[in-house]
Amino acid sequence: MMTSNLNRRNFLKAGGVAIALPMLESLPEVQAAQKAGKPVKRFVCLSNNYGVYQKAFFPDVDQPGANYTMPETLKSLEKHRKDVTVFQNLDHGFTGGHQGVPVFLSGVRPILAHNYAEGNISLDQKLAEYHGAATRFPSMTLGVRERNLLSFTRTGVQVPSIDMRAAYKAMFYEDTPQQKISATERFKRHNSILDVVMEQAKSLNRELGKQDQRKLEEYFDSVRTLEGKIQQQEPWVNRPKPKAPVDEPKPGNGTSEQLKAMIEIIALAIQTDSTRAITCTSGFANGDFGLNGGYHGFSHHGEREEPVAALKKIEGFQVSMMSYLIDLLKEQEDLINGGTLLDHTSILYGCGMATGGHSTRNLPLVLAGGGFKHGEHKVYPGPHLKDLKSSARLVSQEKRLAEGVSEVPAANLLLSILQNCGLEIDKFGSSSGTLAGLEWS
């Protein structure tokens, strides 16, 4: 039986599972952190499912450091140059084309998740566990004209995404008294079902062989995870929601209007402390931006002029919405931490598939805010460059991009973000350590 004086690690041992215990207000270490003024950090990931046109995205490889020319696709970030970092030569170390999309925020392929202690849990869901019931929504998984394939629980379940109207209603529409009663009854019913299932499973476990017992233990983990989520959500049923500062977004607009509205919802979610972990994937619909065609078709451009121009327009707008989110967060005071919301919010733009040509090499990655020391284009060692006799500065960007997997795992960046958010961990997914050269205050 657990007692209130157990610390976080003892809780993990007492539960018999290798999962992170959610941050609950009643835990002594949480109360101590609040008294000590430990900052509250947030994370936002903006992504797409097709990668980018890399020649317009990456600065010249000969321009590492602060004095780089902002490339065409990133032009909207010029005014935020001191608040952003552009990374080059980071990836997750495998091929697979579209299979790279769901790997972006973990570095772990779903089919190989069983080889990792935490499976293929994504960065946002790791943060959701960490913050637990501190916010109404442990995380928000959003999509604009595209499925969001980024978010996975530690048991390998893909978190479904919602559109802008559903996100707005979840944040600001107050439930009716009857809905609150129904929700409370549903929580109680789920808990009682879990109790029965667990008792039956424990009884069965004594009759199984070792291999089946391991499978059953994985099932236990899933049940415990669900039980924890139910317990976290229940107290929020009768807590009032914040008042909506803007009108509900209207459906039926083009991609540009919808993505802008979603960015404003994301900013509101952070401003109201409704959640501290958000992912948003955006796509494209035929006719938007004055273009005829589909995103997937454009992404297989073959260096043809028209699809390349279309990609620059679509991806340039996506990055401009990152810039817009930076604007919105810079304007708002952080009532919890002091400073601005951007000071304590990490915004990551990137994709798990680097290009529409199914490459997963040299992922497009830009990081803003969060208290990191920004302002540079960071070029990490490219694969096999140490074997080249010519100077790295004389190697063309095309050659570097074609040489294969990076020497530095992109998961190192993910680990750095998690540590910056307060998690005391030394490994995440396929990381080999934190990302060298990326510092935070």
Secondary structure, 3 states (H helix, E strand, C coil): CCCCCCCHHHHHHHHCCCCCCCCCCCCHHHHHHHHCCCCCCEEEEEECCCCCCHHHCCCCCCCCECCCCCCHHHHHHHHHHHHEEEEECEECCCCCHHHHHHHCCCCCCHHHHHHCCCCCCCHHHHHHHHHHHHCCCCCEEEEECCCCCCCECCCCCECCCECHHHHHHHHHCCCCHHHHHHHHHHHHHHHHHHHHHHHHHHHHHCCCCHHHHHHHHHHHHHHHHHHHHHHHHHHHCCCCCCCCCCCCCCCCCCHHHHHHHHHHHHHHHHHCCCCCEEEEEECCCCCHHHCCCCHHHHHCCCCCHHHHHHHHHHHHHHHHHHHHHHHHHHHCECCCCCCECHHHEEEEEECCCCCCCCCCCCCCEEEEECCECCCCEEECCCCCHHHCCCCHHHCCHHHHHHCCCCCEECHHHHHHHHHHCCCCCCCCCCCCCCCCCCCEC
